[in-house]
Amino acid sequence: MARDYKKEYRDYHSKPEQIKRRSSRNSARRIMKKKYGAAAIKGKDIDHKNKNATNNSSSNLRIRNRSENKRDQGPHKGKNRS
């Protein structure tokens, strides 16, 4: 079955709370780019130390390799990782 991107956007990505979270993540990336430069963040994730994506204080942000950042996230909701 093919992925229905229009439905996915309508049901999830267009919700106000998701738009706010996405905006906050983009803002965090801009903050770190301004502080460290584009080369320092290229291919990396910006990690929120306290896992609160709306807290973009510089003391809460750090640059991480994608693998390090994924490892810190732990199991996802609804996923059984036995």
C-alpha positions in Angstrom: 0.0 0.0 0.0 1.4 3.4 -1.0 1.8 6.1 1.6 -0.9 8.7 1.5 1.0 12.0 2.1 -2.1 14.2 1.7 -3.9 12.3 4.5 -0.9 12.3 6.7 -0.5 16.0 6.3 -4.3 16.6 6.9 -4.4 14.3 10.0 -1.1 15.2 11.6 1.2 17.8 10.1 -1.4 20.5 9.7 -2.5 20.4 13.4 -1.7 23.7 15.3 0.3 21.8 18.0 2.4 20.1 15.4 3.0 23.3 13.5 4.2 24.9 16.8 6.6 22.0 17.5 8.0 22.1 14.0 8.5 25.9 14.2 10.3 25.5 17.5 12.6 22.8 16.0 13.4 25.0 13.1 14.1 27.9 15.4 16.5 25.9 17.5 18.4 25.0 14.3 18.6 28.7 13.3 19.8 29.6 16.8 22.6 27.0 16.7 23.5 28.0 13.1 23.9 31.6 14.1 26.0 30.6 17.2 28.3 28.0 15.6 28.0 28.4 11.8 26.4 26.3 9.1 29.4 24.0 8.7 29.2 22.9 12.4 25.6 21.8 12.2 25.6 20.3 8.7 24.4 16.7 8.8 23.8 16.9 12.6 20.8 17.1 14.8 20.1 19.8 17.4 19.2 18.1 20.6 17.1 19.6 23.4 18.7 18.3 26.5 15.5 18.3 28.5 13.5 16.8 25.6 11.2 19.9 25.5 11.2 21.0 21.9 9.7 24.4 22.9 12.6 25.3 25.2 15.1 26.9 22.9 17.4 28.5 25.5 21.0 28.1 24.5 21.8 26.2 27.7 19.2 23.5 26.6 20.5 23.0 23.0 23.4 21.0 21.8 24.7 19.7 18.5 24.7 15.9 18.3 25.4 13.2 15.7 22.2 11.7 14.4 23.0 8.3 15.8 23.8 9.8 19.3 20.5 11.7 19.2 18.4 8.7 18.2 20.1 6.5 20.9 19.1 9.1 23.6 15.4 9.1 22.5 14.6 5.6 23.9 11.6 3.6 22.7 8.9 5.4 20.8 5.4 5.5 22.1 3.4 2.5 20.8 6.4 0.6 19.6 7.3 -2.7 21.3 11.1 -3.1 21.3 11.7 -6.4 22.9 
